[in-house]
Amino acid sequence: MPKMIFVERDGTRREVDAPLGLSVLEVAHKHGVDIEGACEGSLACSTCHVIVDPSWYARLSKATEDEEDMLDLAFGLQATSRLGCQIVMTPELDGLVVKLPAATRHASK
Ligand code: FES
């Protein structure tokens, strides 16, 4: 099974199983990684914001315009920011590294 690595806010790296076809958000939830994902992947929030390791960023399929629009609302946006619910695990992404942003805009606040 592919793996991916979440880099937590304190710098801890967590390697977890990442089943094919699941989004990074779903993988995070499966393993109790703290990404909110308020809209459950319907591109209506930015709380699933993750920062993709630069060496992986180019290997992801390009963000859609809708994703870009939502990303603009995310706190701490970086050049390799993406929405976790829009990155779907494929065999090529085995070993993917993403970092949790320092803060997210909680939909409930
Ligand atoms: S979970 Fe809301 S945009 Fe990803």
Boltz pocket constraint, residues with backbone or C-beta under 6 A from the ligand:
constraints:
  - pocket:
      binder: B
      contacts: [[A, 25], [A, 36], [A, 37], [A, 38], [A, 39], [A, 40], [A, 41], [A, 42], [A, 43], [A, 44], [A, 45], [A, 46], [A, 47], [A, 48], [A, 70], [A, 83], [A, 84], [A, 85], [A, 86]]
      max_distance: 6.0
